[in-house]
Amino acid sequence: MAKQTITFVLDTNRDRDVLHWLEGQANKSSAIREAIRAQMDRADITLRDVLAAIQDLKRHNGTPAATGKGAAGNGDEPADVAVALDNLGL
C-alpha cells in the first residue's frame, strides 16, 4: 500500500477551532480524511459545518439536536410536509 504525505498550514489564531478539534482526534489523519470526504460528497457543506456538527454532538452527549427548518425557518415544517412525513409510518 503506497502512502503519500500531504502538508498544509494552519494559522494558530484564525484556525484555532480546527486545531482544537484536531487535538481531540485519536487519529488525526483519519479525521481529516473523513472531513475531506464529507466535503467531497456534499459540496455545500464546509469543514466548518462538520466541526460545528461535531461540537453540537459533544454538547448534546452524542444525540443530534433538532435542526430542521421549515418555511418560517423556526423548525416547524409546512403542513403538507408534516402530513407526508406522518404517512411514512416511521
N, C-alpha and C positions, 0 to 999 in steps of 0.2 A: 504494500500500500504506500504510494507516494504521498508525501506531505509537502505543503507549501506554507511558508510563514509570510503573513501579511502584517505590516506595521502601520499603525495610524497614531495620530497625536491628539490628546485631549488637553484642553485648557483647564487648569485647576480651578479657576473661578467660574468661567462660563459653563463648563461641563461637569461641575461638582455633583449634579444629580446623577449623571451617568457613572462617574467614579464611585459614588456612594453605592449605587446599585451593583456595580461590578464587584466591589469589596465584599458584598454579601453572597456572591455566587461561588459555590463549591468548585465548579468547573467553568472558568471564565470563557474559554474558547467555545465550549458547548452553548453557553448562554448567549454569546454574541452570534453564533451561527443560527440559533433558533430565532433571535430577534431579526436578523437579516432575512431569513426565510419567511418570517411572518410579513415583513415589509414587501418582499417579492411577491407573495401570494395576494396581498391586499395593498395595492399601490397607494390607496388613500389613507392608510394607517402608517404613522411615523413611529420611529423608535421611542420618541417621547410619549406617544399613545400607549405603547407597550409598557413602558416604565410606569406610567400613570395607572394602568390596569393592574400591574403587579403591586404597586403601593396600595391601591384600593383593596386588593385581596388581603394584603397584610393587615390593613386597618380593620377588615371585617373577618379576620381569622379564617381566611380561605373561602369564605362564602361571598360570591359576587353580589355587589349592591345592585338594586334595580336601577337601570339606566335608560329604560325605554322612553322614547319621546314621541308624543302624538302630535296632532295638528297644532295644539296650543303650546307644545314644547315643554309641558309640565309632567309628562309621564302618563297622561291619560290618552288611550288610543281612541280614534274615531269609532263611532257606534258600529259601522259596517265591519271594521276590522275586529272589534270585540266579538261580534256575532260569528264571524268566520273562525276566529280562534276558539270560541266556545264549541263550535260544531266539529272541531278536530277531535274532540274527545280525549285529549291528552291529559 
